[in-house]
Amino acid sequence: MATFAVSNEKEMLTLPGDAVRQILWRFADRFDLQMLVQSSRGVARSTVAQLVAAGERNTHEWTPGKNGMMEAFDRAGITAAFMEPEEGGFISGPKNLALSLAAFELAWVDGGAATASLAGFLALAPIHERGTPEQINRYKSLSAPPQPGEDRKPWRGAFVLTEPIPYVGVDTGMLSGKVRVAEWANGEEPWLQVDKRGRFITNIAFANFVTAAVGSDDPRIKGSCMVILEETDEGIFDHGTPTKKLVHQLSSTGDPIFSMKVPASRIIGGYTVKDGVIIPNCNHGDVLEAVFKRTRVAVGLMSSAKLLSAVEPVIRYQRQRFRGAEGAKPGSVRYEQGIQQREDALHRLVDIWATGEAATSLGFATARLFDELEPIEKQKSAILKERGISGGRAEMKALKESADRAIELLSLKPGDPLRTELEADPLVQYVLMDAETNVICPATKLWNTGHGTNMLREAVSLMGGYGITEDCPGFLGNKWMDAQLEATYEGPEAVQRRQLTVTMTSEVFLAQFRAWTTEMRLIASSRPGTGACTLASAMQMWQWTLNHLQKTTDPTGGKLYHGQRQGVTFALADALCWLVASRYQILDVLELEKRGPDDPVASEGLEGTVQFLSDLCHVQAAAAAGEVSRICAELVFGYNCHPSWDEEEHRSCFLASELDELEETMPGISAFAVDVMGSDGSHPKKAGPCAGCAGNTDFLRLQNKLTACLSGSRLAKDRAAETVSKVMIPEALDYPA
Ligand SMILES: Cc1cc2nc3c(=O)[nH]c(=O)nc-3n(C[C@H](O)[C@H](O)[C@H](O)COP(=O)(O)OP(=O)(O)OC[C@H]3O[C@@H](n4cnc5c(N)ncnc54)[C@H](O)[C@@H]3O)c2cc1C
């Protein structure tokens, strides 16, 4: 049995249940969402799990079984979750949290199943975000599952952006799909000829319509747009061949070909005609920006669901590892604890669990913030319209004033009378939320899927050989591979990093970030066990480093913080993700501590659960601090040339003869001299004299402080490990292997 440095009085006895999760992820007062979670879980752990167990992932063809899964989604209300009640749905208002919760439940069992449900929403998203009222009504109503007594099949859609190489992938600007005017009779609506080939298009085997990105190939059409193509339109709607995927086989993916004639009313968002030219109201870039902003959050949550889903199967495997062996009699430590006797096995599981908690907290916080942002965004547009300001530069200028007010608000002390006025200003609220979502959305997609994939490998490794077999409980091997797709689609990591490098330097975000650092120190003063102080010190280091790099050049005079210099900007973006994930994890645990006592179910054993989840926060904050410290140190020092032994650069070294002389007046000084040159130019065997830290002493001070801030984090890990070794789990997993 591993020994633990700290005794444990408040212990978590069972895995956190729904009541705890509803408080942590803030849907305890949303009965509609709780119902959606239950029905999604029902489909995931029955239909989906059975398909996986039956080997349906072994074919990339679209099968009746997989089709049955889509119908199960319809029956469970998952398909309708995207629609407004008047369109056939049951949730009114913003739905980012709702869709994320459904995806989370499905991905708990299989990522491909989650993708299959999300891809339909992705197809509708361009229409939902930028479509005309007629387009929204038509396609959302057709895609809603039939109401009782209605005899029709719901339409399924696919989102068609990516094209065969060398065109659209990460770089959405290079479109080969084209649109031309096919017919345009005087005074009548124009007809368009649309030619587009897709690559890796989800849902395509059975899609009845697609939303496709195309560029103009005709002087009578301006720029680019997204168009809606229906299966029964005139021309070719070829669903294409299935992609031979190694992952997500429960969703359909293929390379379709379209060559179709459609009315111009299919341009998403509509168009105007000026001087004989069709001008789409929204170009394809505008539409994509609005769509991806929201849809990427659910993808990030898919990976985090898989991390948390790994906990129970790993615990069960570890405990049962030696049962049945001659020497492992019931009641013996070997029988009861199995591999959990070993500290490393427990510590690694704690790391996976902590990552899963942080990633999920970050993802759901982002989904909730998008829900809050939606009405404020509408209010902002109405206010600006009233002032005669519409889009582009004019809007940016108008919002600059609100940004200044937002920054002012962040600097005000509590109780300042100006606070109430600024807080009530919808434009200030918009600017603040917009700055935050612009960072935490790409952070969710990037960190949850990228770092999440690495941690899923850890989970697989804890299951030994079993982990990489089809029989592995919890399908962990599949989940690991699938996570790599989640890191790739809807824009791979480079796209998220690129976005972060722009949004994380906005003045409003940086002011918010400063306020978050102070907030973490305040939290630490009352809840030191959360690791909030460690996090605050790491946040301070990140901000110092960004500021330093923005003003610094490399030895050739090249700017360090520059769009082209991804070695600097991308690394800082990565570091930021660790910090924000840890922050939302801590905030969620505080919420549980505050609201838990009022909930009859969550209050049961609450103290132990809060203690354990706080320990996970501490573990995660320490991991974040280590990562940030490593990245920042490399960036601050790595762009200085290392001193060499040549004459110019060894001036700061002692000469051996010099030292002998000094030794006479300062006995012992030789012991401190590390870079000593002999009279013949000989020197110690190393790269050069040790690099100084001129100009960077502030960084070293911060790093020193941060290192000391790690105090207690391993004790928290020990405590969490002990809980993991004792926590009760159900006899068997509630979905098949
Ligand atoms: C199963 C599956 C389902 C999919 N579903 C859909 C769908 O429904 N609809 C759809 O439109 N598309 C879909 N896709 C396509 C997917 O969105 C793209 O594959 C993805 O965006 C990556 O583009 P790419 O494959 O061209 O990669 P590439 O652009 O070739 O990227 C390769 C590597 O280069 C890096 N890189 C690229 N550009 C840069 C840069 N500027 N700076 C630094 N690094 C860079 C990338 O990060 C990546 O690591 C799907 C893909 C798959 C595999």
Ligand as a Chemical Component Dictionary entry (heavy atoms), coordinates in Angstrom:
data_LIG
# 
_chem_comp.id                   LIG 
_chem_comp.type                 NON-POLYMER 
_chem_comp.pdbx_formal_charge   0 
_chem_comp.three_letter_code    LIG 
# 
loop_
_chem_comp_atom.comp_id 
_chem_comp_atom.atom_id 
_chem_comp_atom.alt_atom_id 
_chem_comp_atom.type_symbol 
_chem_comp_atom.charge 
_chem_comp_atom.model_Cartn_x 
_chem_comp_atom.model_Cartn_y 
_chem_comp_atom.model_Cartn_z 
_chem_comp_atom.pdbx_ordinal 
LIG C1  C1  C 0 -13.546 12.653 -40.400 1  
LIG C2  C2  C 0 -13.514 14.049 -40.895 2  
LIG C3  C3  C 0 -14.691 14.764 -40.967 3  
LIG C4  C4  C 0 -14.695 16.062 -41.490 4  
LIG N1  N1  N 0 -15.898 16.716 -41.653 5  
LIG C5  C5  C 0 -15.925 17.876 -42.363 6  
LIG C6  C6  C 0 -17.176 18.481 -42.723 7  
LIG O1  O1  O 0 -18.261 18.005 -42.359 8  
LIG N2  N2  N 0 -17.156 19.600 -43.490 9  
LIG C7  C7  C 0 -15.985 20.172 -43.895 10 
LIG O2  O2  O 0 -16.041 21.176 -44.568 11 
LIG N3  N3  N 0 -14.786 19.628 -43.562 12 
LIG C8  C8  C 0 -14.725 18.494 -42.824 13 
LIG N4  N4  N 0 -13.509 17.916 -42.504 14 
LIG C9  C9  C 0 -12.280 18.566 -42.943 15 
LIG C10 C10 C 0 -11.485 19.149 -41.772 16 
LIG O3  O3  O 0 -12.135 20.294 -41.277 17 
LIG C11 C11 C 0 -10.073 19.447 -42.273 18 
LIG O4  O4  O 0 -9.452  18.210 -42.548 19 
LIG C12 C12 C 0 -9.274  20.228 -41.251 20 
LIG O5  O5  O 0 -9.775  21.529 -41.123 21 
LIG C13 C13 C 0 -7.796  20.279 -41.598 22 
LIG O6  O6  O 0 -7.582  20.700 -42.904 23 
LIG P1  P1  P 0 -6.578  19.866 -43.830 24 
LIG O7  O7  O 0 -6.971  18.436 -43.744 25 
LIG O8  O8  O 0 -6.555  20.503 -45.156 26 
LIG O9  O9  O 0 -5.169  20.016 -43.084 27 
LIG P2  P2  P 0 -3.920  20.903 -43.501 28 
LIG O10 O10 O 0 -4.374  22.290 -43.764 29 
LIG O11 O11 O 0 -3.144  20.241 -44.588 30 
LIG O12 O12 O 0 -3.080  20.854 -42.159 31 
LIG C14 C14 C 0 -1.969  19.977 -41.927 32 
LIG C15 C15 C 0 -1.123  20.508 -40.779 33 
LIG O13 O13 O 0 -0.541  21.753 -41.133 34 
LIG C16 C16 C 0 -0.815  22.715 -40.146 35 
LIG N5  N5  N 0 -1.017  24.038 -40.744 36 
LIG C17 C17 C 0 -1.822  24.330 -41.786 37 
LIG N6  N6  N 0 -1.797  25.658 -42.022 38 
LIG C18 C18 C 0 -0.971  26.200 -41.109 39 
LIG C19 C19 C 0 -0.550  27.517 -40.823 40 
LIG N7  N7  N 0 -0.990  28.562 -41.493 41 
LIG N8  N8  N 0 0.313   27.697 -39.824 42 
LIG C20 C20 C 0 0.786   26.649 -39.119 43 
LIG N9  N9  N 0 0.426   25.397 -39.348 44 
LIG C21 C21 C 0 -0.436  25.167 -40.309 45 
LIG C22 C22 C 0 -2.106  22.211 -39.480 46 
LIG O14 O14 O 0 -2.267  22.663 -38.151 47 
LIG C23 C23 C 0 -1.910  20.731 -39.489 48 
LIG O15 O15 O 0 -1.133  20.358 -38.390 49 
LIG C24 C24 C 0 -13.481 16.648 -41.914 50 
LIG C25 C25 C 0 -12.279 15.947 -41.780 51 
LIG C26 C26 C 0 -12.290 14.663 -41.304 52 
LIG C27 C27 C 0 -10.989 13.921 -41.231 53 
# 
loop_
_chem_comp_bond.comp_id 
_chem_comp_bond.atom_id_1 
_chem_comp_bond.atom_id_2 
_chem_comp_bond.value_order 
_chem_comp_bond.pdbx_ordinal 
LIG C1  C2  SING 1  
LIG C2  C3  SING 2  
LIG C2  C26 DOUB 3  
LIG C3  C4  DOUB 4  
LIG C4  N1  SING 5  
LIG C4  C24 SING 6  
LIG N1  C5  DOUB 7  
LIG C5  C6  SING 8  
LIG C5  C8  SING 9  
LIG C6  O1  DOUB 10 
LIG C6  N2  SING 11 
LIG N2  C7  SING 12 
LIG C7  O2  DOUB 13 
LIG C7  N3  SING 14 
LIG N3  C8  DOUB 15 
LIG C8  N4  SING 16 
LIG N4  C9  SING 17 
LIG N4  C24 SING 18 
LIG C9  C10 SING 19 
LIG C10 O3  SING 20 
LIG C10 C11 SING 21 
LIG C11 O4  SING 22 
LIG C11 C12 SING 23 
LIG C12 O5  SING 24 
LIG C12 C13 SING 25 
LIG C13 O6  SING 26 
LIG O6  P1  SING 27 
LIG P1  O7  DOUB 28 
LIG P1  O8  SING 29 
LIG P1  O9  SING 30 
LIG O9  P2  SING 31 
LIG P2  O10 DOUB 32 
LIG P2  O11 SING 33 
LIG P2  O12 SING 34 
LIG O12 C14 SING 35 
LIG C14 C15 SING 36 
LIG C15 O13 SING 37 
LIG C15 C23 SING 38 
LIG O13 C16 SING 39 
LIG C16 N5  SING 40 
LIG C16 C22 SING 41 
LIG N5  C17 SING 42 
LIG N5  C21 SING 43 
LIG C17 N6  DOUB 44 
LIG N6  C18 SING 45 
LIG C18 C19 SING 46 
LIG C18 C21 DOUB 47 
LIG C19 N7  SING 48 
LIG C19 N8  DOUB 49 
LIG N8  C20 SING 50 
LIG C20 N9  DOUB 51 
LIG N9  C21 SING 52 
LIG C22 O14 SING 53 
LIG C22 C23 SING 54 
LIG C23 O15 SING 55 
LIG C24 C25 DOUB 56 
LIG C25 C26 SING 57 
LIG C26 C27 SING 58 
# 
